[in-house]
Amino acid sequence: MKYALSLVVKICGLFLCVYCFAADQTPTTYLYKGFDTNGTLIIQGVLNLSINATNRVQGDWKLDEIQPVKGRKLGPQIGSGKLAGQITESKINLDLNPGWGDNNVLLTGQVTTTNIFGTWGYYGFAGKIIGGKFEAVKK
C-alpha cells in the first residue's frame, strides 16, 4: 500500500511538471520575410514558435511566395507546415520540414528580443539548391 501511494504521488508530480512546462510554451508569432541573394523580397508569412526549458523550438509556419516565377525552386516553404529547431545562446536553427532527409528548408540565424535574422536555404541530397536572407519580427 505504501509503495502504491508513493507511485501515485510520483505520477501526479510528473503530470504536474509536464503541465507546467507546456504552460510555459506560449507560442510567439513572428512576421517572416525571405529574400533572394539580390535582396528582393520573395517570401512572406508567419512563424509561430514555442521554446521549451531546454531551448528546443517547435511550432508551425505559413508562408507565401510574393510573385511566383516559373522555374524558380524555393522548396517546401510555400504553404504551411510544422517546424522544429534549437536555440544555443543567441543562435537559432530551424527546420521547416523536420524528419525529411531531402527536399528541406533550413533557417539559421541570430535571435534578439524583438526579431530573428539570418539565412535560409533549400537543400537536397546534392546540397544547397537556393538560398538567401530572412528576417522575422516579433508580432
Secondary structure, DSSP 8 states (H G I E B T S, - for coil): -HHHHHHHHHHHHHHHHHHHHHHT---EEEEEEEE-TTS-EEEEEEEEEEE-TT-EEEEEEEEEESS--TT----TTSEEEEEEEEEETTEEEEESSTT-SSSEEEEEEEE-SSEEEEEEEEEETTEEEEEEEEEEEE-
